[in-house]
Amino acid sequence: MTQVTKITVEATANAPVADVWKAWNTPSDIMQWNSADPSWHSPSSENDLRVGGKFKNRMEAKDGSFGFDFEGTYDQVELHKLITYTMPDGRKATTVFTAKNGQTHIETTFDAETENAPEFQKQGWQAILNNFVKYVESTNS
C-alpha cells in the first residue's frame, strides 16, 4: 500500500465565521471564487451540505480548452467548524474553520493525487483559497 501524501493550505479571512461558512457553501458564491487563475471559472455548482450529501463544482478554462467536475460526498459537517468529504477516487479532504476576533482561519488538508507534483497541487489549492478570502472579504465590507 502506497503512502498517501497529505497537503495543507491555510488562510485567514477578515470576516465572521458565519459569513465565511455561507460563502464557502453557497453555489452562487462558489461560482464567484472557485478558480485558481483568472483564466479559469466555475460555470456551475451544486451543493447538498449534509452527511451523505454530494457537491459538484464545474471548473473550466474560460477559452473552453479544458474543464472538469470537482466533486465529493460529505462525511462530516459541523456548522461553522468542520467539513470532511471523500472524492470519487477515494481521496479525502478536511476543512476546519476557526473563528477568532471577527476573523476566520480556514485550513484544508487533502490527500494528494498522483498525476501532478504535490507542490503544484498545493499551489493550485492555495490559489483557490486565496481567491476565496479576497471574495469573502469584498462581500463582507
N, C-alpha and C positions, 0 to 999 in steps of 0.2 A: 504494500500500500504506500503510495507516494505521500509525502508530507505536503499539506496544503499551506501555501503562503498566505498569511493574513496581512492586509494593508489597512492602515488607519489614516483618515483625513479628518481635519477638525477646523472649526472657525467659531468666532463669537459674533453674534448679531446684536446690534444695539436696538433691540425690540423685545417686548414682553413675550414670555413663552407661549401664551395663548395665540398671539398673532403669528409667531413663528410656526407653531403647530398647524394653524389654519392654512398658511401659505404653502407649507410643505405637503399638505394632503389634499388640497382642493384642485381638481383637474384644471379649471380655468386659470389658476395661479401657476400650476406646474407647467402649463404650456408657455408661460411667460419667461420662466427662468431655467428650464431644464435643457441647457446646452453647454458644452464645454468651450465653444468657439462661436464668434458671431456669424460664421458661415453655415452654422447648423441651427435647427429649430425643432420644436416638438409640436407637430400639427394636430396631434390628438392625445388625449389622456383619459383613462378610465381608472377609478379607484373605489374599491369596496373595502374600506378600512375597518376590518374586524378579523378576529382569528378565523382562519379558513377562507377569508375573502381574498380576492386577487386584484392586482393592479397591472395595467399595461400602458406604457408611455411610448408613443411612436417617436423615434428620433431620425431625422433626415438631414442630409446636406441640402441647403437651400437651392442649389443648382440641380437637384434631382438625381445626382450621380450615385448616391448610396443612401440606404436607410435600413433601420432595424427596429424591432419591438423590444423594449426593455421591460421585462415582466417578472412577476413573482407571486407567491402565495404567503399571506401573513401567518406567522407562527405565534407572535406575541404582540399585543397592542396595549400599552398602559398610557392613558390620556396624559398628554403634556410631559411624558417621561421617556418612553421607550417604544421602539418598533423593531421587530425582527421579522425577516422573511427568507424564504427559500426560492432561488431562481430555478427555472425548468431543468437546468443541468445539475442541480443538487447543491450548488454553491449557496452559502448563507451570507446574510448581511445583518448588522445590528446598528441602529442609530439611537443614541442617547441624547436627550435634551435636558440641560441643566440650567435652571433659572437662577440668576443672582443679580441683585441690584438693578432690576429692569432690563437686564441683558440676558441673552440665552446662548449658552455654549452648546454647539452641535458637534457630536463626534460619531463618525460612521466607521465601522470596521467590517471589512468584507473579505471573502475568500477570493484570491486572485484566480483569473482564468489562465490557461496555458498558452494561448495564441500570442499574446503580447507581453513584453517585458513588464515586470512588476512596477518599475519606475514610471513607465509610460501610462499604466493603468492608474497609478497614484496621481499623476499629473492631471489626467482626464477627470477623475472623480473630484479632485481638489478644485479644478477649474469650475466644475458644475456647482460645487458647494459655495465657492466664492461668488459665482453669479447669483446663487440663491440669496446670499447675505446682502448683496447690492440691491436685489429686487425687494426683499422684505423691509430693508431699511428705507427704501424710496417710497414704499407704500405705507410706511408707519410714521411718517413725519407730520 
